[in-house]
Every structure is written in C-alpha cells, then in structure tokens.
C-alpha cells in the first residue's frame, strides 16, 4: 500500500498547501467576518473578546487535506468516496458554531477548501488507470486471496497480473469431500449440509492463508491455484506443502464431524500442473479472474481417485517432474488423461524429502518394485515386495488395494491364448516378433 500512501500524501499535501496559501493571503477574511457576525446575531457568540484559533485552523486544514485524500484514494466505490468527502466537510462546517458557543473563533473556509480540493484530486485519480486498479482487483479477486497477497498485487507493476490474458505455469489443487459411507442425503440433509459448510469454510480459509487463489468453493469441492496471480517458480512446491498440511487439517475435521454429527468425514486431494491462460472472465461489473487450460480437470479426477485407492494426496506427472527432488512419492497406477489423450502415471505424495526417514525410504522402494512387478504380470514377486513394504501394525490403504490386485491376478485362471503363448515361447522354441 506504499504507493497509495504516497499518492494520498501528494494529493492531500497539495490541497492543504493551496488552502493555507489562500488563508495567509486573506482570501477568506470577508467570509470569516460575515460568519462571525452571524454567530453573534444569533446569540451563539459574544461581541469582542473571542479567542481566534489560528493554530487549530492550520492543523485542521492539514488533517482535512490528507484525510479526505487518503479516504477517497483507498475507497473503491463512488458512494464511499462521496461519503468520505461529505463527512469531512460536514465536520469542518459544524466545528465553527460548536466552538463559537465557547467563545472560540474558528474559520472553517480554509478547511472546507482543503477538503474540496483533496476530494477533487482523489476523484480525478480514481478515473485514471492506476486509480481503477484497486477496484478492478477487488472485483476480480474479492475474498479469494489473503490480504497480504492482495497488497502485493496492488503494489506490483501495473501490468502484473495480466488481466487481459496471459499464459502462466499454474498448479491446481482440488480438495474433494467424499460422501459418508452409509449416509443418504434424504436421511440427514441438515447434518450433511453442515458438514459440507464446515468443509468448504475450513479448507478455503486454509488455502487462502497459504497464498492460493481460491477459484471455486462448494460443500463437496474446493479448487485453488498456485501461480495463477503472478509468475512463481515454486508454485508446485507450495501446492504440495499446502496439500500435506491440509491432509492433517482434514483429519482434524473428520474427528470434529464424527463427534458432532456422527458422520465420518473423508476427503481426497489432487494436484496437477500445466500451462494455463489467465485473465478476466465475465461481464462488465461482474467479472472474475479465471484460467483456461492447465490440469484443473485432471486434478479433479485425481482428487476423486483417492476414494478408489484409499490415499489422501495424489499428484500428476507434471507435478512430479517439478517436485521429485524435494518430495517423496510412490507410484500407484496409470490414469487416462482425456486432455492429453494418453495414460498418465499418478503418484501418491508422501512427505518432504528432508523429513523422510531411512526406514520409510526402504519400504517405499519395496512398494515401487512391487508396482513394477504387478504391471509386468509377475504377481508373486509383487506380493513379496508388497509384504516388505508393509508397516507392522499400521494401516496402508493404497498398499492393501494393490496387494488385493496382485492376489486377484494370482488367482485368476490363465486364458487359452495366454497359455498357448507361454507354451510356445517359454517351453518351446518360438520367439515373439518384438524379441527377434
């Protein structure tokens, strides 16, 4: 806000200087005498012996100039600016008769002139591109960002962010609330909506505090973006750290919901990174900052995929390329990306690399080798590696899911084409064409 303070001081200082110059040259003497005689005629003051408050007049002139300028520059609505100017002028006009009742003479014309000049300067500034910037950001962003982020954007160069449209590398985080198992909307709609409201309020406030731009808030989904407002090199890292912290917050919400409404809360987080076109969208007066492209839809699918795997945080291949040196992950499955029209490797986000213990690394490596064996069709080797990846006495839903897939593959009867292929290639002398 330093820029707006400087502009307010410039406008207010200029208005106060002009008003004081007029006061010292005697431009208001005739009007001041007429006003004092009016107070005497009405019996509000006594003729002679009044104390003239010149120092107070100078002080009020300066306060009126700076105060009105600052109020109009900071206010974003026309009615707010007009209210500030009218309130200052009314206070200056009422101060003169109030002091006259106590035998004190006060000239309000210099103060009124300073307030009027400051108001004119503030309204002129509000019509410039720089003056409209705060209202534009307020309309576009609203409560979707934190106060500190809003202040940083306000202090940024006028071309940042690109409101008319620009391409940025953006990481999208989607947090999904899964319906409680066994609970139907027709049975406890009031409690379900209370849970959804608590989820939306808590998750959106948390992400706003972490510097994200919250695009969408609902009772079962919250979507936020990192790197959307300005170019950030660490947008993926910040999103991953926020997701890991949010995972703990969701566990706390789950306990609260179960104790208050006897409804278990479970959520999933999906993160995707990609190039997004960012700019204003909507109609004049009702616009907002939006993005086109990127991996927002893929991140939403990742958030939903947590319900299948039993995981908490899933990331796409784009995020993995950006954070693989700073975070520990393990692969889960190949998921079809309709935008890329290809299968994409998805990973479970475990923890920051600096806080990952050696024992956890060895289990993670066994898990990784088990996934490789499972995809190659060697279910026995996959089960062996999965057994080594298991934490004694602990629960690992993704590991249990993949272990079940391996056991299912091991018990599945071999089809006739697969048996014939194995007999010809492994027991006979035939070779597949790709092996020649």
Secondary structure as the mmCIF struct_conf table of DSSP 4:
data_model
#
loop_
_struct_conf.conf_type_id
_struct_conf.id
_struct_conf.beg_label_comp_id
_struct_conf.beg_label_asym_id
_struct_conf.beg_label_seq_id
_struct_conf.end_label_comp_id
_struct_conf.end_label_asym_id
_struct_conf.end_label_seq_id
HELX_RH_AL_P HELX_RH_AL_P1 UNK A 2 UNK A 24
TURN_TY1_P TURN_TY1_P1 UNK A 25 UNK A 28
HELX_RH_AL_P HELX_RH_AL_P2 UNK A 29 UNK A 41
TURN_TY1_P TURN_TY1_P2 UNK A 42 UNK A 43
BEND BEND1 UNK A 44 UNK A 45
BEND BEND2 UNK A 47 UNK A 48
HELX_LH_PP_P HELX_LH_PP_P1 UNK A 50 UNK A 50
STRN STRN1 UNK A 51 UNK A 52
HELX_RH_AL_P HELX_RH_AL_P3 UNK A 54 UNK A 74
BEND BEND3 UNK A 77 UNK A 77
HELX_RH_AL_P HELX_RH_AL_P4 UNK A 78 UNK A 100
TURN_TY1_P TURN_TY1_P3 UNK A 101 UNK A 103
STRN STRN2 UNK A 104 UNK A 105
HELX_RH_AL_P HELX_RH_AL_P5 UNK A 109 UNK A 126
TURN_TY1_P TURN_TY1_P4 UNK A 127 UNK A 127
BEND BEND4 UNK A 128 UNK A 128
HELX_RH_AL_P HELX_RH_AL_P6 UNK A 129 UNK A 141
TURN_TY1_P TURN_TY1_P5 UNK A 142 UNK A 143
BEND BEND5 UNK A 144 UNK A 145
HELX_RH_AL_P HELX_RH_AL_P7 UNK A 147 UNK A 155
BEND BEND6 UNK A 156 UNK A 156
TURN_TY1_P TURN_TY1_P6 UNK A 158 UNK A 159
BEND BEND7 UNK A 160 UNK A 161
TURN_TY1_P TURN_TY1_P7 UNK A 163 UNK A 164
STRN STRN3 UNK A 166 UNK A 178
HELX_LH_PP_P HELX_LH_PP_P2 UNK A 179 UNK A 180
TURN_TY1_P TURN_TY1_P8 UNK A 181 UNK A 182
TURN_TY1_P TURN_TY1_P9 UNK A 185 UNK A 187
HELX_RH_AL_P HELX_RH_AL_P8 UNK A 189 UNK A 209
TURN_TY1_P TURN_TY1_P10 UNK A 210 UNK A 211
STRN STRN4 UNK A 213 UNK A 217
BEND BEND8 UNK A 219 UNK A 220
STRN STRN5 UNK A 221 UNK A 226
BEND BEND9 UNK A 227 UNK A 230
TURN_TY1_P TURN_TY1_P11 UNK A 233 UNK A 234
HELX_RH_AL_P HELX_RH_AL_P9 UNK A 235 UNK A 261
BEND BEND10 UNK A 262 UNK A 262
STRN STRN6 UNK A 266 UNK A 283
TURN_TY1_P TURN_TY1_P12 UNK A 284 UNK A 285
STRN STRN7 UNK A 286 UNK A 293
TURN_TY1_P TURN_TY1_P13 UNK A 294 UNK A 295
HELX_RH_AL_P HELX_RH_AL_P10 UNK A 296 UNK A 309
TURN_TY1_P TURN_TY1_P14 UNK A 310 UNK A 310
BEND BEND11 UNK A 312 UNK A 312
STRN STRN8 UNK A 313 UNK A 315
HELX_RH_AL_P HELX_RH_AL_P11 UNK A 317 UNK A 323
TURN_TY1_P TURN_TY1_P15 UNK A 324 UNK A 326
STRN STRN9 UNK A 327 UNK A 337
TURN_TY1_P TURN_TY1_P16 UNK A 338 UNK A 341
STRN STRN10 UNK A 342 UNK A 352
HELX_RH_3T_P HELX_RH_3T_P1 UNK A 353 UNK A 355
HELX_RH_AL_P HELX_RH_AL_P12 UNK A 358 UNK A 376
TURN_TY1_P TURN_TY1_P17 UNK A 377 UNK A 377
HELX_RH_AL_P HELX_RH_AL_P13 UNK A 379 UNK A 389
HELX_LH_PP_P HELX_LH_PP_P3 UNK A 390 UNK A 391
TURN_TY1_P TURN_TY1_P18 UNK A 392 UNK A 393
HELX_RH_AL_P HELX_RH_AL_P14 UNK A 397 UNK A 411
BEND BEND12 UNK A 412 UNK A 412
HELX_LH_PP_P HELX_LH_PP_P4 UNK A 413 UNK A 415
HELX_RH_AL_P HELX_RH_AL_P15 UNK A 416 UNK A 422
HELX_RH_PI_P HELX_RH_PI_P1 UNK A 423 UNK A 427
BEND BEND13 UNK A 428 UNK A 429
HELX_RH_3T_P HELX_RH_3T_P2 UNK A 433 UNK A 435
#
